Amino acid sequence: MKDAENDDSKLYARLQHILPYHQTLLRDEARNRLFHEALKRFVTPETRVLDIGSGTGLWAVMAAKLGAKSVTAIEADSTMIPVIHGHVRANGVADIVKVIQGNSVEIELDHKYNLIVSETIGNQAFDEAIIPTMIDAKKRFLAPGGVLIPQTVSLMAAPAYFRTATEMPVGVPVNTDFFNNLSFNLTSLVIEKEHLTILGEPACLLKVDLTEIVTMPTLQGLTGRWDIAAATNANVIAVWAHSELAEGINLDTFKTTSWPSVAYPFRPLDQKEGEIEFTLNLDAVPLHWTVGVAGQTAQAYSPVFAYTKMMMEPAHSS
């Protein structure tokens, strides 16, 4: 009985997290319209569609309503399977859409598909495994002449001013410099992007053509450079994703409401001339980034630096 109660408690807690997350996605008009436009371009009465990472089943249902011959929706999260079934029934497409619970790279399917769609685009482009997912899907599931949505995914970055309370704590006379210094080693998810003022032309740190790629690229040493004079007040490097869903249909997650940008903080740079150089090691464990003036020693940041400083502090205090 206690095991059942524990399982129920875990499910309730899971729903409290996952359902509000999908509310955010469904309320993102830019996201919804762009994917709808891309699907409309390719779906015909002869199209077999595979939706990987289906979530609420939005693209699977949409493809069916656009007239697809058949649709298969794959979703790894078991808590979302009833949601997909509910949307399939409510839209009258139960005879067209087949729902499978699991990870696409571990599933065998009976036939090939003319169109594969996967919205596994992370906040930092590649952090939801879209590259290995699409490499596997192309190899095993894509019919000759088939189409992928999205077709390219890029990681974008720019220096920015992040409008937050720079002095902590607010409202009381206590020195918290120790904590403030630790915080430089932690990234922030910026949902309200009006708090970010972009101060340089966005640079592409890495662009991947999903239609061509066959092996996973390294996500280390990703570098962008910007003129310091144009970004004097920058205190973070803002990072987000850009994706070409189809030719001429471009999704920029900085302009959406459901993808937060990621802010990489750094201390003020003393130089007034030269270039800001940002290097990101995205697949390093732990995460690691540097910011500095090109050609000079850069400031280095990582959560491991904060951890190390915290672990050393008791020895200094004793």
For each residue, the residues with C-beta under 8 A, 3 or more apart:
1: 4 5
2: 5 6
3: 6 7
4: 1 7 8
5: 1 2 8 9
6: 2 3 9 10
7: 3 4 10 11
8: 4 5 11 12
9: 5 6 12 13
10: 6 7 13 14
11: 7 8 14 15 79
12: 8 9 15 16
13: 9 10 16 17
14: 10 11 17 18 79
15: 11 12 18 19 79
16: 12 13 19 20
17: 13 14 20 21
18: 14 15 21 22 77 79 80
19: 15 16 22 23
20: 16 17 23 24
21: 17 18 24 25
22: 18 19 25 26 55 56 80 83
23: 19 20 26 27
24: 20 21 27 28 257 258
25: 21 22 28 31 55 56 58 258
26: 22 23 32 56 58
27: 23 24 257 258
28: 24 25 31 32 256 257 258
29: 32 33 257
30: 33 34 251 255 256 257
31: 25 28 34 35 251 256 257 258 259
32: 26 28 29 35 36 58
33: 29 30 36 37
34: 30 31 37 38 245 249 250 251
35: 31 32 38 39 58 59 62 117 119 149 245 251
36: 32 33 39 40 62
37: 33 34 40 41 245 246 249
38: 34 35 41 42 117 149 150 245 246 249
39: 35 36 42 43 59 62 63 66 115 117 149
40: 36 37 43 66
41: 37 38 246 249
42: 38 39 47 114 115 147 149 246
43: 39 40 47 49 63 66 67 68 115
44: 47 67 68
45: 67 68 69
46: 69 114
47: 42 43 44 63 67 68 69 114 115
48: 68 69 70 71 72 111 112 113 114 115 143
49: 43 60 63 64 68 70 71 72 113 114 115 116 117
50: 71 72 74 109 113 115 116 117 137 141
51: 54 57 59 60 63 71 72 73 74 117 118
52: 74 104 116 117 118 120 133 137
53: 74 75 76 104 118 119 120 128 133
54: 51 57 58 59 60 73 74 75 80 84 99
55: 22 25 58 75 80 84 119
56: 22 25 26 80 83 84 87
57: 51 54 60 61 73 75 80 83 84 85 87 88 97 99
58: 25 26 32 35 54 55 61 62 87
59: 35 39 51 54 62 63 117 119
60: 49 51 54 57 63 64 71 72 73 84 88 97 99
61: 57 58 64 65 87 88 91 93 97
62: 35 36 39 58 59 65 66
63: 39 43 47 49 51 59 60 66 68 71 115 117
64: 49 60 61 67 68 71 88 91 93 96 97
65: 61 62 91 93
66: 39 40 43 62 63
67: 43 44 45 47 64
68: 43 44 45 47 48 49 63 64 71 96 115
69: 45 46 47 48 96
70: 48 49 96 97 98
71: 48 49 50 51 60 63 64 68 93 96 97 98
72: 48 49 50 51 60 97 98 99 100 109 113
73: 51 54 57 60 84 88 97 98 99 100
74: 50 51 52 53 54 100 101 102 103 104 107
75: 53 54 55 57 80 81 84 99 100 101
76: 53 101 102 103
77: 18 80 81
78: 81 101
79: 11 14 15 18 82 83
80: 18 22 54 55 56 57 75 77 83 84
81: 75 77 78 84 85 99 101
82: 79 85 86
83: 22 56 57 79 80 86 87
84: 54 55 56 57 60 73 75 80 81 87 88 97 99
85: 57 81 82 88 89 99
86: 82 83 89 90
87: 56 57 58 61 83 84 90 91
88: 57 60 61 64 73 84 85 91 93 94 97 99
89: 85 86 92 94
90: 86 87
91: 61 64 65 87 88
92: 89
93: 61 64 65 71 88 96 97
94: 88 89 97
95:
96: 64 68 69 70 71 93
97: 57 60 61 64 70 71 72 73 84 88 93 94
98: 70 71 72 73
99: 54 57 60 72 73 75 81 84 85 88
100: 72 73 74 75 107
101: 74 75 76 78 81
102: 74 76 106 107
103: 74 76 106 107
104: 52 53 74 107 133 136 137 141
105: 132 133 136
106: 102 103
107: 74 100 102 103 104
108:
109: 50 72 140 141
110:
111: 48
112: 48 141 142 143 144 146
113: 48 49 50 72 116 141 142 143 146
114: 42 46 47 48 49 143 145 146 147
115: 39 42 43 47 48 49 50 63 68 146 147 148 149
116: 49 50 52 113 134 137 138 141 142 146 147 148 149
117: 35 38 39 49 50 51 52 59 63 148 149
118: 51 52 53 130 133 134 137 148 149 150
119: 35 53 55 59
120: 52 53 128 129 130 133
121: 125 128 130 150 153 241 243 251 253 259
122: 125 126 127 128 130 241
123: 127 189 240 241 253 259 260 261 262
124: 127 155 239 240 241 262 282
125: 121 122 130 153 154 155 156 206 240 241 242 243
126: 122 129 130 131 153 155 206 208 219 282
127: 122 123 124 282
128: 53 120 121 122
129: 120 126 132 133
130: 118 120 121 122 125 126 133 134 150 153 210
131: 126 134 135 153 208 210 213 216 217
132: 105 129 135 136 216
133: 52 53 104 105 118 120 129 130 136 137
134: 116 118 130 131 137 138 148 210 213
135: 131 132 138 139 213 214 215 216
136: 104 105 132 133 139 140
137: 50 52 104 116 118 133 134 140 141 142 148
138: 116 134 135 141 142 148 210 211
139: 135 136 142
140: 109 136 137
141: 50 104 109 112 113 116 137 138
142: 112 113 116 137 138 139 146 148
143: 48 112 113 114 146
144: 112
145: 114
146: 112 113 114 115 116 142 143
147: 42 114 115 116 246
148: 115 116 117 118 134 137 138 142 151 210 211
149: 35 38 39 42 115 116 117 118 245 246
150: 38 118 121 130 153 210 243 244 245 246 251
151: 148 209 210 211 244 245 246 247
152: 207 208 209 210 211 243 244
153: 121 125 126 130 131 150 207 208 210 241 242 243
154: 125 204 205 206 207 208 241 242 243
155: 124 125 126 204 205 206 207 222 239 241 242 282
156: 125 202 203 204 205 239 240 241 242 252 254
157: 202 203 205 224 237 238 239 240 278 280
158: 198 199 200 201 202 203 224 226 237 238
159: 198 199 200 226 231 234 236 237 238 276 278
160: 196 197 198 199 234 235 236 237 238 263
161: 196 197 199 233 234 235 236
162: 188 190 195 196 235 236 238 263 265
163: 195 196 197
164: 188 195
165: 168 170
166: 235
167: 170 180
168: 165 176 179 180
169: 172 174 176
170: 165 167
171:
172: 169
173:
174: 169
175:
176: 168 169 179 180
177: 180 181
178: 181 182 313
179: 168 176 182 183
180: 167 168 176 177 183 184
181: 177 178 184 309
182: 178 179 185 186 306 309 310
183: 179 180 186 265 306
184: 180 181 265 266 267 301
185: 182 301 302 303 304 305 306
186: 182 183 265 303 306
187: 262 263 264 265 287
188: 162 164 236 262 263 265
189: 123 260 261 262 263
190: 162 193 195 196 238 260 261 262 263
191: 260
192: 195
193: 190 196 254 260 261
194:
195: 162 163 164 190 192
196: 160 161 162 163 190 193 236 238 261 263
197: 160 161 163 233
198: 158 159 160 202 238
199: 158 159 160 161 226 230 231 232 233 234
200: 158 159 203 226 227 230 231 234 276
201: 158 226
202: 156 157 158 198
203: 156 157 158 200 224 225 226
204: 154 155 156 207 224 242
205: 154 155 156 157 222 223 224 239 280
206: 125 126 154 155 217 219 222
207: 152 153 154 155 204
208: 126 131 152 153 154 213 217
209: 151 152 212 213
210: 130 131 134 138 148 150 151 152 153 213
211: 138 148 151 152
212: 209
213: 131 134 135 208 209 210 217
214: 135
215: 135
216: 131 132 135
217: 131 206 208 213
218: 221 283
219: 126 206 222 281 282 283
220: 281 282 283 284
221: 218 279 281
222: 155 205 206 219 279 280 281 282
223: 205 277 278 279 280
224: 157 158 203 204 205 237 277 278
225: 203 275 276 277 278 294
226: 158 159 199 200 201 203 230 231 275 276
227: 200 230 231 275 276
228: 231 232 269 271 272 273 274 275 276 293
229: 232 272 273
230: 199 200 226 227
231: 159 199 200 226 227 228 234 276
232: 199 228 229 272
233: 161 197 199
234: 159 160 161 199 200 231 237 276
235: 160 161 162 166 265 266 268
236: 159 160 161 162 188 196 263 264 265 266
237: 157 158 159 160 224 234 263 264 266 278 289 291
238: 157 158 159 160 162 190 196 198 254 261 262 263 264
239: 124 155 156 157 205 261 262 263 264 280
240: 123 124 125 156 157 252 253 254 259 261 262
241: 121 122 123 124 125 153 154 155 156 251 252 253 259
242: 125 153 154 155 156 204 250 251 252 253
243: 121 125 150 152 153 154 250 251 253
244: 150 151 152 247 249 250 251
245: 34 35 37 38 149 150 151 249 250 251
246: 37 38 41 42 147 149 150 151 249
247: 151 244
248:
249: 34 37 38 41 244 245 246
250: 34 242 243 244 245
251: 30 31 34 35 121 150 241 242 243 244 245 256
252: 156 240 241 242 255 256
253: 121 123 240 241 242 243 256 259 261
254: 156 193 238 240 259 261
255: 30 252
256: 28 30 31 251 252 253 259
257: 24 27 28 29 30 31
258: 24 25 27 28 31
259: 31 121 123 240 241 253 254 256
260: 123 189 190 191 193
261: 123 189 190 193 196 238 239 240 253 254
262: 123 124 187 188 189 190 238 239 240
263: 160 162 187 188 189 190 196 236 237 238 239
264: 187 236 237 238 239 278 280 289 291 301
265: 162 183 184 186 187 188 235 236 301
266: 184 235 236 237 269 291 299 301
267: 184 299
268: 235
269: 228 266 276 291 292 293
270:
271: 228 274 293 296
272: 228 229 232
273: 228 229
274: 228 271 293 294 295 296
275: 225 226 227 228 293 294
276: 159 200 225 226 227 228 231 234 269 291 292 293 294
277: 223 224 225 290 291 292 293 294 298
278: 157 159 223 224 225 237 264 289 290 291
279: 221 222 223 289 290 298
280: 157 205 222 223 239 264 288 289
281: 219 220 221 222 284 287 288 289
282: 124 126 127 155 219 220 222 287
283: 218 219 220
284: 220 281 287 288
285:
286: 302 303 304
287: 187 281 282 284 302 303
288: 280 281 284 300 301 302 304
289: 237 264 278 279 280 281 300 301 302
290: 277 278 279 298 299 300 301
291: 237 264 266 269 276 277 278 298 299 301
292: 269 276 277 296 297 298 299
293: 228 269 271 274 275 276 277 296 298
294: 225 274 275 276 277
295: 274
296: 271 274 292 293
297: 292
298: 277 279 290 291 292 293
299: 266 267 290 291 292
300: 288 289 290 305
301: 184 185 264 265 266 288 289 290 291 305
302: 185 286 287 288 289 305 306
303: 185 186 286 287 306 307
304: 185 286 288 307 308
305: 185 300 301 302 308 309
306: 182 183 185 186 302 303 309 310
307: 303 304 310 311
308: 304 305 311 312
309: 181 182 305 306 312 313
310: 182 306 307 313
311: 307 308 314
312: 308 309 315 316
313: 178 309 310 316 317
314: 311 317 318
315: 312 318
316: 312 313
317: 313 314
318: 314 315
